């Protein structure tokens, strides 16, 4: 069973267009020695920007110092409303991320915005985590639900757990990772599973009870095809978001919606 995100995507798109058709908005993405997968993503970003009437600029760089200098320049440019940092980087990204102006941090990944998340005051939430929260709220009620989040990354697993357990959503959240024992026992006792593992067919039918809601955040390639973490047969008994589509589609839209807030 598929979790349909079409209405949510339409609502966010309409919200963006209300602003982008009235104001000039610009996103600048910066990439350090980008490889083909990164360039493909940035190209899709450019296409979506055009569809949403938003100006897009891509800056390709070849060194860490150039990247730091460029971030500093963009922070002070009034015509640049948001900065997107293409990842992964060949070094710890914290130094770069921490230099981004929080008011232009449309990804919601700076220490300032992540810290405010704990106080439920964050202006920009991490886009993927925000996507997970919105999809779930659009599909079900979170209050009192048992949620298992598999993955503890700074931009997905940890912020998802914070958002879903906050005073607005009131879910009971368990975070699992590579050192978690008896994962199957935990997932079978869950109403909702958020999988951000990055391994095809990681979530199997045997790990899921009937009518479980599964948000598939995984991005993997299997036999040359883009796929998530959830095995296809799981959809026979559970509600699952699609890959491609699903979380990725909403995440991309939220990135541009945040641009409209940065004006």
C-alpha positions as CSV (number, residue, x, y, z in Angstrom):
1,X,0.0,0.0,0.0
2,X,1.4,3.4,-1.1
3,X,1.3,6.6,1.0
4,X,0.2,9.2,-1.5
5,X,1.9,12.5,-1.2
6,X,0.4,14.3,-4.2
7,X,-2.0,16.6,-2.2
8,X,0.8,17.6,0.2
9,X,3.2,18.3,-2.7
10,X,0.5,20.4,-4.4
11,X,-0.2,22.4,-1.3
12,X,3.5,23.2,-0.8
13,X,4.0,24.1,-4.4
14,X,1.0,26.5,-4.3
15,X,2.4,28.1,-1.2
16,X,5.8,28.7,-2.9
17,X,4.2,30.2,-6.0
18,X,2.2,32.7,-4.0
19,X,5.5,34.3,-3.1
20,X,7.8,33.5,-6.0
21,X,5.4,35.0,-8.5
22,X,5.4,38.3,-6.6
23,X,9.1,38.5,-5.5
24,X,12.5,37.9,-7.0
25,X,14.0,35.0,-5.1
26,X,17.4,33.4,-5.7
27,X,19.0,30.1,-4.6
28,X,22.8,29.6,-4.9
29,X,24.1,26.1,-4.6
30,X,27.8,25.5,-4.0
31,X,29.6,22.3,-4.9
32,X,33.2,21.2,-4.3
33,X,34.5,19.1,-7.2
34,X,31.1,17.6,-7.8
35,X,30.8,14.1,-9.3
36,X,28.1,12.9,-11.7
37,X,25.5,11.9,-9.0
38,X,25.8,15.3,-7.4
39,X,25.6,17.2,-10.7
40,X,22.5,15.2,-11.6
41,X,20.9,16.2,-8.4
42,X,21.9,19.9,-8.9
43,X,20.5,19.7,-12.4
44,X,17.1,18.5,-11.1
45,X,17.3,21.3,-8.5
46,X,17.8,23.8,-11.4
47,X,14.7,22.4,-13.2
48,X,12.5,22.6,-10.1
49,X,13.7,26.2,-9.5
50,X,12.6,27.2,-13.0
51,X,9.2,25.5,-12.5
52,X,8.8,27.5,-9.3
53,X,9.8,30.8,-10.8
54,X,13.0,31.0,-8.6
55,X,16.4,32.1,-9.8
56,X,19.1,29.5,-9.5
57,X,22.9,29.7,-9.6
58,X,25.5,26.9,-9.3
59,X,29.0,27.7,-8.2
60,X,31.6,24.9,-8.7
61,X,34.7,25.1,-6.6
62,X,38.0,23.1,-6.3
63,X,39.3,23.7,-2.8
64,X,38.2,24.1,0.8
65,X,39.5,27.6,1.0
66,X,37.5,28.6,-2.1
67,X,34.4,27.1,-0.5
68,X,34.9,29.0,2.7
69,X,35.5,32.3,0.9
70,X,32.5,31.7,-1.3
71,X,30.2,31.1,1.7
72,X,31.4,34.3,3.3
73,X,30.6,36.3,0.1
74,X,27.2,34.7,-0.3
75,X,26.3,35.4,3.3
76,X,26.7,39.1,2.6
77,X,24.9,39.2,-0.8
78,X,21.4,40.7,-0.5
79,X,20.2,39.2,-3.7
80,X,21.0,35.6,-2.5
81,X,18.3,34.4,-0.2
82,X,19.4,30.9,0.4
83,X,22.6,28.8,0.3
84,X,22.7,25.1,-0.5
85,X,25.8,23.1,0.2
86,X,26.2,20.1,-2.0
87,X,27.3,17.0,-0.1
88,X,29.1,14.7,0.6
89,X,32.4,16.6,1.1
90,X,35.8,14.9,1.4
91,X,36.2,16.2,4.9
92,X,34.1,16.9,8.0
93,X,31.5,19.4,6.8
94,X,31.0,21.0,10.2
95,X,33.5,23.8,9.6
96,X,31.7,24.8,6.3
97,X,28.2,24.4,7.6
98,X,28.9,26.5,10.7
99,X,30.0,29.4,8.5
100,X,26.6,29.6,6.7
101,X,24.4,32.5,7.8
102,X,21.5,30.8,9.7
103,X,19.1,33.2,8.0
104,X,20.2,31.7,4.6
105,X,20.4,28.1,5.9
106,X,17.4,26.8,3.9
107,X,18.6,23.3,4.6
108,X,18.2,23.8,8.4
109,X,21.6,22.2,9.1
110,X,23.6,24.9,10.9
111,X,24.3,24.5,14.6
112,X,22.1,27.5,15.2
113,X,19.0,26.0,13.5
114,X,19.6,22.5,14.8
115,X,20.1,23.9,18.4
116,X,16.8,25.8,18.1
117,X,15.1,22.6,17.1
118,X,15.5,21.4,20.7
119,X,13.6,24.4,21.9
120,X,10.9,24.0,19.3
121,X,11.9,27.4,18.0
122,X,13.7,26.5,14.7
123,X,13.0,28.8,11.8
124,X,14.4,26.3,9.3
125,X,14.1,22.6,10.1
126,X,16.3,20.1,8.3
127,X,14.5,19.5,5.1
128,X,14.4,15.7,5.1
129,X,13.3,15.6,8.7
130,X,10.6,18.2,8.0
131,X,9.5,16.2,5.1
132,X,9.0,13.1,7.3
133,X,7.1,15.0,9.8
134,X,4.8,16.6,7.3
135,X,4.1,13.3,5.4
136,X,3.2,11.6,8.7
137,X,0.9,14.5,9.9
138,X,-0.8,14.5,6.5
139,X,-1.4,10.7,6.7
140,X,-2.0,9.9,10.3
141,X,-2.1,11.2,13.9
142,X,1.2,11.0,15.8
143,X,0.0,11.5,19.3
144,X,0.8,8.4,21.4
145,X,2.1,6.4,18.5
146,X,5.2,4.2,18.8
147,X,7.8,5.3,16.3
148,X,11.1,3.6,15.5
149,X,13.7,5.7,13.7
150,X,16.5,3.7,12.1
151,X,19.5,5.9,11.6
152,X,21.0,8.6,13.7
153,X,22.5,11.1,11.3
154,X,22.6,14.8,12.1
155,X,20.3,15.7,9.2
156,X,17.8,12.9,9.3
157,X,17.6,10.4,12.2
158,X,18.3,12.7,15.2
159,X,16.2,15.7,14.0
160,X,13.3,13.3,13.0
161,X,13.3,11.9,16.6
162,X,13.2,15.4,18.0
163,X,10.4,16.6,15.8
164,X,8.2,13.6,16.2
165,X,8.5,13.6,20.0
166,X,8.0,17.3,20.5
167,X,5.0,18.8,22.3
168,X,3.1,19.2,19.0
169,X,3.4,15.6,17.8
170,X,3.8,13.7,21.1
171,X,5.0,10.4,19.6
172,X,7.1,8.0,21.6
173,X,10.3,7.6,19.6
174,X,13.0,4.9,19.7
175,X,16.2,5.5,17.8
176,X,18.0,2.5,16.3
177,X,21.4,2.2,14.6
178,X,24.0,-0.3,13.6
179,X,24.7,-1.4,17.2
180,X,21.0,-1.9,18.1
181,X,20.2,-5.4,19.2
182,X,16.9,-7.2,18.4
183,X,15.9,-4.7,15.8
184,X,13.2,-7.0,14.5
185,X,11.5,-7.2,17.9
186,X,11.5,-3.4,18.1
187,X,10.1,-2.8,14.6
188,X,7.4,-5.4,15.1
189,X,6.2,-3.4,18.2
190,X,6.1,-0.1,16.2
191,X,3.2,1.8,14.7
192,X,5.5,3.8,12.5
193,X,9.0,3.1,11.1
194,X,11.3,5.7,9.6
195,X,14.1,4.0,7.8
196,X,17.2,6.1,6.9
197,X,19.7,3.3,6.6
198,X,20.9,3.5,2.9
199,X,20.7,-0.3,2.3
200,X,18.3,-1.8,-0.3
201,X,15.8,-4.4,1.1
202,X,16.9,-3.6,4.7
203,X,13.3,-3.6,5.9
204,X,11.7,-7.0,5.2
205,X,8.2,-8.3,5.5
206,X,9.2,-10.3,8.6
207,X,10.1,-7.1,10.4
208,X,6.8,-5.4,10.0
209,X,3.3,-6.0,11.5
210,X,0.1,-5.4,9.4
211,X,-0.8,-1.8,8.7
212,X,2.5,-0.3,9.9
213,X,3.3,3.1,8.4
214,X,6.8,3.2,6.9
215,X,8.6,6.3,5.8
216,X,11.4,5.2,3.5
217,X,14.2,7.8,3.5
218,X,16.8,5.4,2.0
219,X,18.5,6.2,-1.3
220,X,20.1,3.2,-3.0
221,X,20.7,1.7,-6.4
222,X,19.8,-1.9,-7.1
223,X,20.4,-3.4,-10.6
224,X,20.8,0.2,-11.8
225,X,17.5,1.3,-10.4
226,X,16.9,3.9,-7.7
227,X,15.3,2.2,-4.6
228,X,14.8,2.8,-0.9
229,X,15.4,0.7,2.2
230,X,12.1,-1.2,2.1
231,X,11.7,-4.5,0.3
232,X,8.9,-4.3,-2.3
233,X,6.8,-7.1,-0.7
234,X,6.4,-5.1,2.5
235,X,3.8,-2.9,0.6
236,X,1.5,-6.0,0.7
237,X,0.9,-5.5,4.4
238,X,2.1,-2.0,5.3
239,X,1.7,1.7,4.2
240,X,5.0,2.8,2.5
241,X,6.3,6.0,0.9
242,X,7.7,5.5,-2.6
243,X,11.3,5.8,-3.8
244,X,11.8,7.7,-6.0
245,X,9.2,10.2,-5.0
246,X,7.8,10.2,-1.5
247,X,10.2,11.8,1.0
248,X,12.6,13.0,-1.7
249,X,9.9,14.9,-3.6
250,X,8.6,16.7,-0.5
251,X,12.1,17.4,0.7
252,X,13.0,19.2,-2.5
253,X,9.8,21.3,-2.3
254,X,10.5,22.2,1.4
255,X,14.0,23.5,0.4
256,X,12.3,26.0,-2.0
257,X,9.6,26.8,0.5
258,X,12.2,27.8,3.0
259,X,13.6,30.2,0.4
260,X,10.3,32.1,0.5
261,X,10.7,32.4,4.3
262,X,14.2,33.8,3.9
263,X,13.1,36.9,2.0
